[in-house]
Structures are given as C-alpha cells and as structure tokens.
Amino acid sequence: MTTPNHAPRPMLTEAQLSRLPSEHPLRTAGTDRSPMIRAMLGDRPEHPPVWFMRQAGRSLPEYRAAREGTNMLESCLTPDLASEITLQPVRRHHVDAAIFFSDIVVPLKVAGLDVDILPGKGPVMGAPFNSMERIAELPEVPDSAFDPIREAVALTVEQLGSTPLIGFAGAPFTVAAYMAEGGSSRDHLGPRTMMYRDPEAWDALAGWVSRVSAQFLSAQIEAGASAVQLFDSWAGSVSERDYREHVMKYSAGVLSAVEPYGVPRIHFGTGTGELLVAMKEAGADVVGVDYRIDLDQAAERVGRDTPLQGNIDPALLDAGWGVLQKHTMDVLSKGKAAAAHIVNLGHGVPPGTDPAVLTRLVEFIHES
C-alpha cells in the first residue's frame, strides 16, 4: 500500500499564534514541530506518533496511589493532582503526547450542577434535565469558573516541554444524553426520544452543553494545550440522518468556537463508522476511528487527505505480544492510506491492562 500524495497543512499562521498567550508551547516550546502535531497537520514525521486514550488512569499503579482517598471529580478539579496524573503515562510510556486528565462531566461540575461519578455506574445527575422547565434553570457559566482547569494545564505544560498536551472535552450529544437521562443507559432512548418529542428542549439542552464545552476547551488551549479532542462516547447510538439533523450542529459549534486558535482538532466517537464523514464535516482536522472499521476503509470514506487517529483494538492488549504485534503492524499498514496517521487505540486503555505492555507497544511503534 502506498502513501497518498498530499500537501501537509501549513503550520500555524502568525495570526493564529497571536491569539495564543506569548508563553504558549506552540510559540515557545516547539510543540508545533513535534511528531504528534506534525502528523495532525498532515505530515509524516520520522516515526509514527502514538498516544492512548485513557493512558492516564486505572492501569497505572502510580495513578491509583495518587488518587487514593480522592473522588474522581475532586481529582479532576485539584490542579496539582490533575497535572500529576496527566504526566504519569508520559514519564512511564514515553508517548508522544499527554492527554489532559479530566472527565466529560467536569464542565457540569464547574457550572455548579448536581453531578457525581459513582464507581461502577459512571456519571449520575441529581435529577435529569428532560424538560424545558428544568433546562431553563441551567446557568450561564463565567469563564473564571474554569480557572482550576487553566491552572492544571499550565502546571502540566511547564513540565512537558516540547511534548504536546491534548485538551479534552465530551461532545454535546454524549454529555446531554447523560443530563437528559440523569445517568448512563444502554440505548439512550431518553435523548433520542427528546429530539422528536420536544425538539425545542433538546436544542436548548444541547446548545447549552455546546457553549460550556467550548469554554472548557478554550480554557485548556489558552493555558497551553497544543491540540484538542472532542470525544463522543454515545454518538454511535444514532443514525446518520439523526446525527446530521439533531447532533452535528452542536459538535460543530464546539469545534468552530476553537477554530480561531488554529490548534488541530480531533473528533472521535465510538461505534461511529457510519458517521465518520459527518464528523469530519462538523469541523475535524483529524478523525478518530474506533476498532470496528479498518483505517483504509475509514480513509476511503472521509478522504485520503484527512489525517486519521486509531485504531488498535484494546482487547488485544491482553492477547499476548505476538498477537498484538501482528495486529499493530496491520493497523500501521492500513494507516498509510491516510494523509497521516496518529496511532492510538480504537477506544481507551482497559483498567486491567499491564502497563509494561503499553510501554513495549510504544517502543515497537516508534521503531516501525
């Protein structure tokens, strides 16, 4: 398989850089020349860049030690702790980027909503936001509410040097789905029904989430993130028609709000093989691909001029080195169909993963 002919996207312009603080890593630390950012802009660096979703988390003993006695949301909103957790996998695995340690419901907590993350259950709301009356109670969130996020990011990039930090936010559909149902569900009937039963309420809810998510990402960029990822856990539960009619514009709102900064924007969802074109059209510079579709097929769908991210099957991390190595070689080969390839999993690192496997996998990818 040959690498397609393409012209890498130009590096950030002076106008874009001028929107960033003078000490931003893209201006002072050379993160724009890192393998990760170069690949996100459509280049093929000297080795395939790699990072893992959920690389900072329960698979690491140092994470469990750092989190002991602190709940999830408190950990995310304690700047020095969030920074430490973000840095841990970079130190251990030598990945090409850090991903900001956070959770999709952090903006809701910042907004003062009654939300918690319960072990074994995930995010839980005090009461669902499933009517216009409830949604009308949602507050406007001042940018200053995100100051703990800015502080955590600034602490992190100070130590990362030329290794870029990727900012993170949950996509509006996924966050609004939790809010509409008051927690998680298997089929997300609540928000899907709401789109049709009460489209005005759905628009108000998803629009509010879109604005707050944009504030969340902007705070991370301004404090030092060199790229961002919008993560849509549940978008795969809707059809392409419903995605385009009821979901896409809210994700596009987040991505367009951060476009003036010029940092690369990754758009990732699970179970979204049929939505990849729409997700690109929403404003993605890089399309994240889960493990359910091969990268060469994804490249055919979104266009071979689009950098792709993915898509090692997380299940194979515990299948033995020979199996994982063969699978990774196949992923790397099929990734050559795209303009550029950022190596990642097709979802997050499972909690029971042996950290040594991830370290060995990074070494193998860098040598490929």
C-alpha positions as CSV (number, residue, x, y, z in Angstrom):
1,M,0.0,0.0,0.0
2,T,1.4,3.4,-0.9
3,T,1.1,6.6,1.0
4,P,-1.2,9.0,-0.9
5,N,0.1,12.2,-2.4
6,H,-0.8,15.2,-0.3
7,A,0.4,18.5,0.8
8,P,0.7,18.9,4.6
9,R,-1.5,21.6,6.1
10,P,0.6,24.8,6.7
11,M,1.9,25.3,10.2
12,L,0.1,27.8,12.4
13,T,0.0,31.3,10.9
14,E,1.2,34.4,12.8
15,A,-2.5,35.5,13.0
16,Q,-3.4,32.2,14.7
17,L,-0.4,32.2,17.0
18,S,-1.2,35.8,18.0
19,R,-4.4,34.6,19.6
20,L,-2.4,32.4,22.0
21,P,-0.5,33.7,25.1
22,S,3.1,34.6,24.4
23,E,4.3,31.7,26.5
24,H,2.1,29.1,24.8
25,P,4.1,25.9,24.0
26,L,3.2,26.2,20.3
27,R,5.1,29.6,20.4
28,T,7.9,28.9,22.8
29,A,8.4,25.1,23.3
30,G,8.4,23.9,19.8
31,T,5.3,21.6,20.1
32,D,4.4,22.6,16.6
33,R,7.5,20.7,15.4
34,S,6.7,17.6,17.5
35,P,5.9,14.4,15.6
36,M,2.3,14.5,17.1
37,I,1.4,17.9,15.9
38,R,3.1,17.5,12.5
39,A,1.1,14.3,11.9
40,M,-2.1,16.1,12.9
41,L,-1.3,18.7,10.3
42,G,-0.9,16.1,7.6
43,D,2.8,15.4,7.7
44,R,4.6,12.1,8.0
45,P,7.2,12.5,10.8
46,E,10.3,10.3,11.4
47,H,8.3,7.8,13.4
48,P,4.6,7.2,13.8
49,P,3.4,9.3,16.8
50,V,1.4,7.5,19.4
51,W,-0.7,8.2,22.5
52,F,-3.5,6.3,24.1
53,M,-7.0,7.4,25.2
54,R,-7.3,6.8,29.0
55,Q,-3.5,6.4,29.2
56,A,-3.7,8.3,32.5
57,G,-5.8,6.1,34.7
58,R,-6.5,2.9,36.5
59,S,-4.0,0.8,34.6
60,L,-1.2,2.7,36.4
61,P,-0.2,1.9,40.0
62,E,1.1,5.4,40.4
63,Y,-2.4,6.7,39.4
64,R,-4.1,4.6,42.0
65,A,-1.7,5.8,44.6
66,A,-2.2,9.4,43.7
67,R,-6.0,9.1,43.7
68,E,-6.3,7.3,47.0
69,G,-8.9,9.0,49.2
70,T,-9.9,11.4,46.4
71,N,-13.0,11.0,44.3
72,M,-12.9,11.4,40.6
73,L,-14.3,14.9,40.1
74,E,-12.3,16.2,43.0
75,S,-9.2,14.8,41.4
76,C,-10.0,16.5,38.1
77,L,-10.5,19.9,39.8
78,T,-7.4,19.8,42.0
79,P,-4.8,21.4,39.7
80,D,-1.6,19.8,41.1
81,L,-3.2,16.3,41.2
82,A,-4.8,16.6,37.7
83,S,-1.4,17.7,36.4
84,E,0.5,14.8,38.1
85,I,-1.9,12.3,36.7
86,T,-1.7,13.8,33.2
87,L,2.1,13.5,33.3
88,Q,2.4,9.9,34.6
89,P,1.9,8.0,31.4
90,V,4.3,10.3,29.5
91,R,7.0,9.5,32.1
92,R,6.3,5.8,32.0
93,H,5.5,5.0,28.4
94,H,7.2,7.9,26.5
95,V,4.2,8.5,24.4
96,D,4.2,11.5,22.0
97,A,1.5,13.5,23.7
98,A,-0.2,13.9,27.1
99,I,-4.0,13.9,27.2
100,F,-5.4,16.2,29.9
101,F,-6.8,14.2,32.8
102,S,-10.5,15.1,33.1
103,D,-14.0,13.7,32.6
104,I,-16.8,14.6,30.2
105,V,-19.0,15.9,33.1
106,V,-16.3,18.2,34.6
107,P,-17.9,21.3,32.9
108,L,-21.2,20.4,34.6
109,K,-19.5,20.3,38.0
110,V,-17.8,23.6,37.2
111,A,-21.2,25.0,36.3
112,G,-22.4,24.1,39.8
113,L,-24.8,21.3,38.7
114,D,-25.6,18.3,41.0
115,V,-23.4,15.6,39.3
116,D,-21.2,12.9,40.6
117,I,-19.3,9.9,39.2
118,L,-20.1,6.7,41.1
119,P,-17.9,3.6,40.9
120,G,-19.4,1.0,38.6
121,K,-22.2,3.4,37.5
122,G,-20.4,6.4,35.9
123,P,-21.9,9.9,35.9
124,V,-25.1,10.4,37.8
125,M,-27.2,13.6,37.9
126,G,-29.2,14.6,41.0
127,A,-32.2,15.0,38.7
128,P,-32.5,14.7,34.9
129,F,-32.7,17.7,32.6
130,N,-35.5,16.4,30.4
131,S,-38.0,19.3,30.2
132,M,-37.8,22.9,29.1
133,E,-38.6,23.9,32.7
134,R,-35.5,22.1,34.0
135,I,-33.3,23.2,31.2
136,A,-34.2,26.8,31.8
137,E,-32.6,26.5,35.2
138,L,-29.1,25.9,33.6
139,P,-26.8,28.8,34.4
140,E,-24.5,30.9,32.2
141,V,-21.0,29.9,33.3
142,P,-18.4,32.6,33.7
143,D,-15.0,31.9,32.1
144,S,-13.4,32.4,35.5
145,A,-15.1,29.2,36.7
146,F,-12.6,27.3,34.6
147,D,-9.6,28.8,36.4
148,P,-8.8,25.5,38.1
149,I,-8.6,23.9,34.6
150,R,-6.3,26.7,33.4
151,E,-4.0,26.2,36.4
152,A,-3.8,22.4,35.9
153,V,-3.0,22.8,32.3
154,A,-0.3,25.5,33.0
155,L,1.3,23.3,35.6
156,T,1.4,20.4,33.1
157,V,2.8,22.1,30.0
158,E,5.5,23.7,32.2
159,Q,6.9,20.2,32.7
160,L,6.1,18.7,29.3
161,G,8.4,20.9,27.3
162,S,8.2,20.0,23.6
163,T,5.8,17.2,24.2
164,P,2.3,18.5,23.3
165,L,-0.7,18.4,25.6
166,I,-4.1,17.4,24.1
167,G,-7.1,19.1,25.5
168,F,-10.2,17.1,26.1
169,A,-14.0,17.6,26.2
170,G,-17.0,15.4,25.9
171,A,-19.2,16.1,22.8
172,P,-22.5,17.7,23.3
173,F,-24.6,14.7,22.4
174,T,-22.9,12.4,24.9
175,V,-23.0,15.0,27.8
176,A,-26.6,16.0,27.0
177,A,-27.6,12.3,26.9
178,Y,-26.3,11.9,30.5
179,M,-28.1,15.0,31.5
180,A,-31.4,14.1,29.9
181,E,-31.4,10.6,31.4
182,G,-29.9,11.5,34.7
183,G,-27.1,9.0,34.1
184,S,-26.0,6.3,31.7
185,S,-28.2,3.9,29.8
186,R,-27.8,1.0,27.3
187,D,-29.7,2.5,24.4
188,H,-30.0,6.3,25.2
189,L,-33.8,6.3,24.5
190,G,-34.3,9.4,26.6
191,P,-32.3,11.8,24.5
192,R,-33.3,10.1,21.2
193,T,-37.0,10.4,22.1
194,M,-36.5,14.0,23.3
195,M,-35.1,15.0,19.9
196,Y,-38.5,14.3,18.4
197,R,-40.9,14.7,21.3
198,D,-39.6,18.1,22.3
199,P,-37.1,19.4,19.8
200,E,-37.0,22.9,21.4
201,A,-36.0,21.4,24.7
202,W,-33.3,19.3,23.0
203,D,-32.0,22.3,21.2
204,A,-31.8,24.3,24.5
205,L,-30.0,21.5,26.3
206,A,-27.6,20.5,23.6
207,G,-26.9,24.2,22.8
208,W,-26.1,24.9,26.5
209,V,-23.7,21.9,26.5
210,S,-22.1,23.1,23.3
211,R,-21.4,26.5,24.7
212,V,-20.0,25.2,28.0
213,S,-17.8,22.6,26.2
214,A,-16.4,25.4,24.0
215,Q,-15.5,27.3,27.1
216,F,-13.9,24.2,28.6
217,L,-11.7,23.6,25.5
218,S,-10.9,27.3,25.1
219,A,-9.6,27.4,28.7
220,Q,-7.3,24.4,28.0
221,I,-6.0,25.9,24.8
222,E,-5.3,29.3,26.3
223,A,-3.5,27.7,29.2
224,G,-1.2,25.6,26.9
225,A,-2.9,22.7,25.1
226,S,-1.5,22.3,21.6
227,A,-4.4,20.2,20.2
228,V,-7.9,19.2,21.4
229,Q,-10.1,16.1,21.1
230,L,-13.9,16.2,21.2
231,F,-15.0,12.7,22.4
232,D,-18.5,11.4,21.6
233,S,-19.0,8.2,23.6
234,W,-22.6,7.6,22.6
235,A,-22.9,9.1,19.1
236,G,-22.9,5.6,17.6
237,S,-26.4,5.1,19.1
238,V,-28.0,7.4,16.5
239,S,-28.4,7.1,12.7
240,E,-26.5,9.2,10.3
241,R,-29.8,11.1,9.5
242,D,-30.4,11.8,13.1
243,Y,-26.8,12.8,13.7
244,R,-27.0,15.3,10.9
245,E,-30.4,16.7,11.9
246,H,-30.1,16.6,15.7
247,V,-26.5,16.2,16.8
248,M,-23.9,17.5,14.3
249,K,-24.5,21.3,14.7
250,Y,-23.8,21.2,18.4
251,S,-20.4,19.4,17.9
252,A,-19.7,21.8,15.0
253,G,-20.4,24.7,17.4
254,V,-17.7,23.5,19.8
255,L,-15.2,22.9,17.1
256,S,-15.9,26.2,15.3
257,A,-15.5,28.1,18.6
258,V,-11.9,26.9,19.0
259,E,-11.0,27.1,15.3
260,P,-9.6,30.6,15.5
261,Y,-6.8,29.4,17.8
262,G,-5.5,27.2,14.9
263,V,-4.7,24.2,17.1
264,P,-5.5,20.8,15.5
265,R,-9.0,19.4,16.4
266,I,-9.6,15.6,16.7
267,H,-13.2,14.3,16.6
268,F,-13.6,10.8,17.9
269,G,-16.6,8.7,18.7
270,T,-17.4,5.0,19.4
271,G,-19.5,3.0,17.1
272,T,-19.3,5.8,14.5
273,G,-18.1,4.1,11.4
274,E,-21.2,5.3,9.5
275,L,-20.9,8.8,10.9
276,L,-17.2,9.5,10.0
277,V,-18.0,11.8,7.1
278,A,-20.4,13.8,9.1
279,M,-18.0,14.0,12.0
280,K,-15.3,15.4,9.6
281,E,-17.8,17.9,8.2
282,A,-18.5,19.1,11.7
283,G,-15.0,20.6,11.8
284,A,-12.4,17.9,12.4
285,D,-8.8,18.3,11.3
286,V,-8.2,14.7,12.5
287,V,-10.8,12.0,12.5
288,G,-10.6,9.4,15.3
289,V,-11.5,5.9,14.3
290,D,-12.6,3.1,16.7
291,Y,-11.7,-0.5,16.4
292,R,-14.8,-1.5,14.4
293,I,-13.6,-0.3,11.0
294,D,-10.2,-0.6,9.3
295,L,-8.3,2.6,8.7
296,D,-8.0,2.1,5.0
297,Q,-11.8,1.9,4.8
298,A,-12.1,5.0,7.0
299,A,-9.7,6.8,4.7
300,E,-11.9,5.9,1.7
301,R,-14.9,7.4,3.5
302,V,-13.5,10.7,4.8
303,G,-11.0,11.3,2.0
304,R,-7.3,10.3,1.9
305,D,-6.3,13.9,2.6
306,T,-7.6,13.7,6.2
307,P,-5.2,12.6,9.0
308,L,-6.7,9.6,10.9
309,Q,-6.2,8.6,14.5
310,G,-6.6,5.0,15.7
311,N,-7.2,2.1,16.0
312,I,-5.6,-0.8,17.8
313,D,-8.2,-3.0,19.4
314,P,-8.0,-2.6,23.2
315,A,-9.0,-6.2,23.7
316,L,-5.7,-7.3,22.1
317,L,-3.6,-5.6,24.8
318,D,-4.1,-8.8,26.8
319,A,-4.0,-11.3,24.0
320,G,-0.2,-11.9,24.0
321,W,2.6,-10.0,22.4
322,G,2.7,-11.9,19.2
323,V,-1.0,-11.3,18.5
324,L,-0.7,-7.6,19.5
325,Q,2.4,-7.1,17.4
326,K,0.8,-8.6,14.3
327,H,-2.4,-6.6,14.8
328,T,-0.4,-3.4,15.3
329,M,1.6,-4.0,12.1
330,D,-1.7,-4.3,10.2
331,V,-3.0,-1.1,11.7
332,L,0.2,0.7,10.8
333,S,0.0,-0.6,7.2
334,K,-3.7,0.4,6.8
335,G,-3.0,3.8,8.3
336,K,-0.8,4.5,5.3
337,A,-3.9,5.1,3.3
338,A,-4.5,8.4,5.1
339,A,-2.6,11.6,4.7
340,A,-1.1,11.0,8.2
341,H,-1.6,8.5,11.0
342,I,-1.7,9.1,14.7
343,V,-1.5,5.7,16.4
344,N,-4.0,5.2,19.2
345,L,-6.4,2.5,20.5
346,G,-9.8,2.2,19.0
347,H,-11.1,3.3,22.4
348,G,-9.5,3.7,25.9
349,V,-7.0,1.6,27.8
350,P,-8.8,-1.1,29.8
351,P,-8.3,-0.8,33.6
352,G,-6.7,-4.2,33.9
353,T,-4.0,-3.6,31.2
354,D,-0.4,-4.4,32.2
355,P,1.5,-1.1,31.9
356,A,4.5,-2.9,30.6
357,V,2.6,-3.9,27.5
358,L,1.8,-0.3,26.7
359,T,5.5,0.7,27.2
360,R,6.6,-2.1,24.9
361,L,3.9,-1.2,22.3
362,V,5.1,2.4,22.2
363,E,8.7,1.3,21.6
364,F,7.6,-1.1,18.9
365,I,5.6,1.7,17.1
366,H,8.4,4.2,17.4
367,E,10.8,1.6,15.7
368,S,8.3,0.9,12.9
